[in-house]
């Protein structure tokens, strides 16, 4: 099937709109980090061309803050592609502010609201082992 896997982990104590926002931003980060994982554009029966999507599914998990920190540590150890989202980014107005907010985080205690990882299937599965799919 696929030799890589994509997992998106979102904090389970967020409002629904926040969860959806985080997952959407993390998905764009995965696509940007792995352009080779994008399929061809979609074309409808009238010849209108639409955007490309990842060729493989993204598994979405729900987790606590501590579990997100654990996923982050494991992903770093396994050298997976990581796309992070921290709570302070909810209060920013644009991309440059997002990067400043992220950089200001205490690395030892990042306040993650979501994290996406992509890499070899077995490494990603070990990284998210024990998490439940988002309900």
Buried (B, 14 or more C-beta within 10 A) or exposed (E): EEEBBBBBBBBBEBEEEBBEBBBEBBBEBBBEEBEEBBEEEEEEEEEEEEEBBBEBEBBBBBBEBEBBBBBBEBBEEBEBBBBBBBBBBBEBEEEEEBEEBBEEBEEEEBBBBBBBBBBBBEBBEEBBEEBEEBE
